[in-house]
Amino acid sequence: MPEPFIDRLIEAIRAKNSPICVGIDPMPDKFPAELRPGNLRDRDAVVAAIDAFGRGVIDAVADVAPIVKLQSAYFERLVWPGVQTYYELIRYAHSKGLLVIGDVKRGDIGATSEAYAAAHLEAMNFEDHPPADTPDAITVNPFLGFDTLKPFVDVCKAQQKGLFVLVRTSNPGSGDLQDLRTESGATLSELIADKVTGIATEAGLVGKFGYSSIGAVVGATQTHTIESLRKRLPKSVFLLPGYGTQGATAEMTRAAFDQNGLGAIVSASRSVLYPPREAGEPWQNAVRRAATAMRDQLRNVVG
């Protein structure tokens, strides 16, 4: 049985002195010219390009980032070959020593949540197929009620996996719902945070560093909420999307980290995947340079 997800994550962050997560959002029309399919409606060509791009990104950032995040939607839109590629890239990332978050944002009732938890977190062993790697953690949506998270939490405990629960997202319209005041005076995001803390502190979820395998998605663009949510979620590592293209900077993430430089991982996708390239520069070098610059900027802020 492996160590709990949260302990593996913190050990990886410390080993690389890097609190970054590289999001792999494969957009074939943005790929480097040498990988871009000539016909974006040729599914086999697109799948092959996504596989090559994903492996190339993983190779480029493997010594810079402790963890990568695969956005499942970009794979699911290509139906079964895309889904197969999603799981193959998870295995490839693991072979390079990286942890993996599956950005799936699942959440449903009863047996449906059990099926989602099995599909995205449990070890897949079928008689007629080789075992498939699943992510070390996934993102989940609590908006159908906190009972819907129980199947995911149960699998996390049994399989030593992790969750990042949507608490305060990075998109501009997130405040339409997430900043609404409840009867208690707390915002909806703060109410969710309080509920997540109750789950995160359950037996079997808090690791040796004092953090829980139940984390929280908190948009790095929402600086006015990070400090409040940090106080309400003392045991949860924050997954902070929104760095780079969406406008968040390293300084904007400061309140998410503790005095030891732990407590959060900052995620960037497009700004790392599709950076400007110098003339004649191999595309993987540009990706690695962008990831390294992001890491260094965060080191300067959080230590």
C-alpha positions as CSV (number, residue, x, y, z in Angstrom):
1,M,0.0,0.0,0.0
2,P,1.5,3.4,-1.0
3,E,1.8,6.3,1.4
4,P,-1.2,8.6,1.6
5,F,-1.6,10.9,-1.4
6,I,-0.9,14.0,0.7
7,D,2.4,12.7,2.1
8,R,3.5,11.7,-1.4
9,L,2.6,15.2,-2.7
10,I,4.4,17.1,0.0
11,E,7.5,14.9,-0.3
12,A,7.5,15.5,-4.1
13,I,7.1,19.3,-3.5
14,R,10.0,19.3,-1.1
15,A,12.2,17.1,-3.3
16,K,11.9,19.5,-6.2
17,N,11.5,22.6,-4.1
18,S,8.6,23.4,-6.4
19,P,4.9,24.1,-5.5
20,I,3.7,24.0,-9.2
21,C,1.3,21.9,-11.0
22,V,1.4,21.8,-14.8
23,G,-2.0,21.4,-16.3
24,I,-2.1,19.4,-19.5
25,D,-5.0,20.9,-21.6
26,P,-4.3,19.6,-25.1
27,M,-5.6,22.1,-27.7
28,P,-4.4,20.7,-31.1
29,D,-4.9,24.1,-32.9
30,K,-2.3,25.6,-30.5
31,F,0.2,22.8,-30.8
32,P,3.7,23.5,-32.1
33,A,3.7,23.4,-35.9
34,E,5.7,20.2,-36.0
35,L,3.0,18.4,-34.0
36,R,-0.2,20.2,-35.2
37,P,-2.4,17.8,-37.2
38,G,-3.0,18.9,-40.8
39,N,-6.7,18.0,-40.5
40,L,-8.3,18.7,-37.1
41,R,-11.2,16.5,-38.1
42,D,-9.0,13.4,-38.5
43,R,-9.6,11.9,-35.1
44,D,-6.7,9.4,-35.4
45,A,-4.3,12.2,-36.3
46,V,-5.5,14.4,-33.5
47,V,-5.3,11.6,-30.9
48,A,-1.8,10.8,-32.1
49,A,-0.8,14.4,-31.8
50,I,-2.3,14.7,-28.3
51,D,-0.4,11.7,-27.2
52,A,2.9,13.0,-28.5
53,F,2.3,16.4,-27.1
54,G,1.3,15.1,-23.7
55,R,4.4,12.9,-23.5
56,G,6.6,15.7,-24.6
57,V,5.2,18.1,-21.9
58,I,5.7,15.4,-19.3
59,D,9.3,14.9,-20.3
60,A,9.9,18.7,-20.4
61,V,8.6,19.3,-16.8
62,A,9.4,16.1,-15.0
63,D,12.3,17.5,-13.1
64,V,10.6,20.9,-12.5
65,A,7.1,20.0,-11.3
66,P,6.0,17.5,-8.7
67,I,2.6,17.0,-10.2
68,V,0.6,17.4,-13.4
69,K,-3.1,17.8,-14.0
70,L,-4.9,16.2,-17.0
71,Q,-8.1,17.9,-18.0
72,S,-10.3,15.0,-19.0
73,A,-12.7,17.0,-21.2
74,Y,-10.0,17.4,-23.9
75,F,-9.7,13.6,-24.1
76,E,-13.3,12.7,-23.7
77,R,-14.3,14.8,-26.7
78,L,-12.4,12.3,-28.9
79,V,-14.4,9.4,-27.5
80,W,-12.8,6.0,-26.7
81,P,-9.3,6.7,-28.3
82,G,-9.1,9.9,-26.4
83,V,-10.1,8.3,-23.1
84,Q,-7.5,5.5,-23.7
85,T,-4.9,8.2,-24.3
86,Y,-5.9,9.9,-21.0
87,Y,-5.2,6.8,-19.0
88,E,-2.0,6.1,-21.0
89,L,-0.6,9.5,-20.3
90,I,-1.4,9.0,-16.6
91,R,0.8,5.9,-16.7
92,Y,3.5,7.7,-18.6
93,A,3.5,10.5,-16.0
94,H,3.8,8.0,-13.2
95,S,6.8,6.3,-15.1
96,K,8.5,9.7,-15.0
97,G,8.0,10.0,-11.2
98,L,5.2,12.6,-11.4
99,L,2.0,12.6,-9.4
100,V,-1.2,13.1,-11.4
101,I,-4.5,15.0,-10.8
102,G,-7.4,14.0,-13.0
103,D,-9.3,17.2,-13.5
104,V,-12.7,15.6,-13.9
105,K,-15.0,17.7,-11.6
106,R,-17.3,14.8,-11.0
107,G,-20.2,14.8,-8.5
108,D,-23.5,12.9,-8.5
109,I,-25.8,11.0,-6.2
110,G,-25.5,7.5,-4.7
111,A,-24.4,4.7,-7.0
112,T,-23.4,7.1,-9.7
113,S,-20.8,8.7,-7.5
114,E,-19.6,5.2,-6.6
115,A,-19.1,4.5,-10.3
116,Y,-17.3,7.8,-10.9
117,A,-15.0,7.1,-7.9
118,A,-14.2,3.6,-9.2
119,A,-13.5,4.9,-12.7
120,H,-11.2,7.7,-11.7
121,L,-9.5,6.5,-8.5
122,E,-9.6,2.7,-8.1
123,A,-7.1,0.4,-9.6
124,M,-8.4,-1.0,-12.9
125,N,-7.8,-4.7,-13.2
126,F,-9.8,-6.6,-15.8
127,E,-9.2,-10.1,-17.0
128,D,-8.9,-9.3,-20.7
129,H,-6.9,-6.0,-20.3
130,P,-3.7,-5.0,-18.6
131,P,-4.1,-2.9,-15.5
132,A,-4.7,0.8,-16.1
133,D,-3.2,3.6,-14.0
134,T,-5.7,6.0,-12.4
135,P,-4.9,9.5,-11.1
136,D,-3.5,10.0,-7.6
137,A,-6.2,12.6,-7.0
138,I,-9.2,14.1,-8.8
139,T,-11.3,17.2,-8.6
140,V,-14.9,16.8,-7.4
141,N,-17.9,19.0,-7.4
142,P,-19.9,19.3,-4.0
143,F,-22.9,21.2,-5.3
144,L,-25.3,18.2,-5.2
145,G,-24.6,17.9,-1.5
146,F,-21.9,16.6,0.7
147,D,-23.3,13.1,0.9
148,T,-22.3,12.8,-2.8
149,L,-18.6,13.1,-1.8
150,K,-18.7,10.0,0.5
151,P,-18.1,7.4,-2.2
152,F,-15.0,9.4,-3.3
153,V,-13.8,9.8,0.3
154,D,-14.2,6.1,0.9
155,V,-12.1,5.2,-2.1
156,C,-9.4,7.7,-1.1
157,K,-9.2,6.1,2.3
158,A,-9.0,2.6,0.8
159,Q,-6.6,3.4,-2.1
160,Q,-4.6,6.2,-0.5
161,K,-5.8,8.7,-3.1
162,G,-6.8,12.3,-2.8
163,L,-9.5,14.8,-3.7
164,F,-9.6,18.5,-4.5
165,V,-13.1,19.8,-3.8
166,L,-14.4,22.8,-5.7
167,V,-14.6,25.6,-3.1
168,R,-13.9,28.9,-5.0
169,T,-13.2,28.7,-8.7
170,S,-11.1,31.0,-10.8
171,N,-13.6,32.0,-13.6
172,P,-14.9,35.6,-13.7
173,G,-18.5,34.5,-13.1
174,S,-17.8,32.3,-10.0
175,G,-19.0,35.1,-7.7
176,D,-22.5,34.8,-9.1
177,L,-23.1,31.9,-6.8
178,Q,-20.0,31.4,-4.7
179,D,-20.0,34.8,-3.1
180,L,-23.7,34.7,-2.1
181,R,-24.3,35.2,1.6
182,T,-26.0,32.4,3.5
183,E,-28.2,32.9,6.6
184,S,-25.2,32.6,8.8
185,G,-23.5,35.6,7.1
186,A,-20.8,33.3,5.5
187,T,-20.5,33.2,1.7
188,L,-21.4,30.0,0.0
189,S,-17.7,29.3,-0.6
190,E,-17.0,29.7,3.1
191,L,-19.9,27.4,4.0
192,I,-18.5,24.8,1.6
193,A,-15.0,25.3,3.2
194,D,-16.4,24.6,6.6
195,K,-18.0,21.4,5.4
196,V,-14.8,20.3,3.6
197,T,-12.9,20.8,6.8
198,G,-15.2,18.4,8.6
199,I,-14.4,15.8,6.0
200,A,-10.7,16.6,5.7
201,T,-10.1,15.9,9.4
202,E,-11.7,12.4,9.4
203,A,-9.6,9.5,10.6
204,G,-7.3,8.1,8.0
205,L,-7.0,11.3,5.9
206,V,-4.5,13.5,7.7
207,G,-0.9,12.6,6.9
208,K,2.4,12.9,8.8
209,F,2.9,16.6,7.8
210,G,-0.4,17.6,9.3
211,Y,-2.3,18.1,6.0
212,S,-5.2,16.0,4.6
213,S,-5.6,14.1,1.4
214,I,-8.8,16.1,1.0
215,G,-7.8,19.4,-0.6
216,A,-9.6,22.4,-2.0
217,V,-9.8,24.1,-5.4
218,V,-9.4,27.8,-4.8
219,G,-8.9,30.2,-7.7
220,A,-5.6,32.0,-7.6
221,T,-7.4,34.9,-9.2
222,Q,-9.6,35.3,-6.1
223,T,-7.2,37.0,-3.7
224,H,-10.0,38.5,-1.6
225,T,-11.1,35.0,-0.6
226,I,-7.9,33.0,-0.3
227,E,-7.0,34.4,3.2
228,S,-10.5,33.7,4.6
229,L,-10.6,30.2,3.1
230,R,-7.1,29.4,4.4
231,K,-8.3,30.0,7.9
232,R,-11.4,27.8,7.4
233,L,-9.3,25.0,5.7
234,P,-6.3,24.6,7.9
235,K,-5.7,20.9,7.0
236,S,-6.4,21.2,3.2
237,V,-3.8,21.8,0.5
238,F,-5.1,24.3,-2.0
239,L,-5.0,23.7,-5.7
240,L,-4.8,27.2,-7.1
241,P,-5.7,27.4,-10.8
242,G,-5.6,30.7,-12.7
243,Y,-1.9,31.5,-12.8
244,G,-0.6,33.0,-15.9
245,T,-3.2,33.3,-18.7
246,Q,-6.1,33.9,-16.4
247,G,-4.1,36.7,-14.7
248,A,-3.0,35.4,-11.3
249,T,0.6,36.1,-10.2
250,A,2.9,34.4,-7.7
251,E,2.3,37.3,-5.2
252,M,-1.5,36.7,-5.4
253,T,-1.0,33.2,-4.0
254,R,1.0,34.1,-0.9
255,A,-1.8,33.8,1.6
256,A,-2.5,30.2,0.6
257,F,0.9,29.0,1.9
258,D,2.1,28.4,5.4
259,Q,5.4,29.6,7.0
260,N,7.1,26.4,5.7
261,G,6.1,27.1,2.1
262,L,3.5,24.3,2.1
263,G,-0.2,24.3,1.9
264,A,-0.8,24.9,-1.8
265,I,0.1,24.0,-5.4
266,V,-0.3,26.6,-8.1
267,S,-1.6,25.3,-11.4
268,A,-0.9,26.8,-14.9
269,S,-1.9,25.3,-18.2
270,R,-1.8,27.5,-21.3
271,S,1.0,29.8,-20.1
272,V,3.3,26.8,-19.7
273,L,2.0,24.6,-22.6
274,Y,2.0,27.3,-25.3
275,P,4.7,29.8,-24.4
276,P,6.4,32.1,-26.9
277,R,9.4,30.4,-28.6
278,E,12.7,31.8,-29.5
279,A,13.8,31.4,-33.2
280,G,14.8,27.7,-33.8
281,E,14.0,26.7,-30.2
282,P,12.7,23.2,-29.7
283,W,9.1,23.4,-28.4
284,Q,9.9,21.3,-25.3
285,N,12.6,23.7,-24.3
286,A,10.1,26.6,-24.3
287,V,7.7,24.6,-22.2
288,R,10.4,23.7,-19.7
289,R,11.6,27.3,-19.6
290,A,8.1,28.5,-18.9
291,A,7.6,26.0,-16.1
292,T,11.0,26.8,-14.6
293,A,10.2,30.6,-14.6
294,M,6.8,29.9,-12.9
295,R,8.6,27.7,-10.2
296,D,11.2,30.4,-9.6
297,Q,8.6,33.2,-9.3
298,L,6.8,31.1,-6.6
299,R,10.0,30.3,-4.8
300,N,10.7,34.0,-4.5
301,V,7.3,34.6,-2.9
302,V,6.8,31.5,-0.7
303,G,10.3,30.2,-0.2
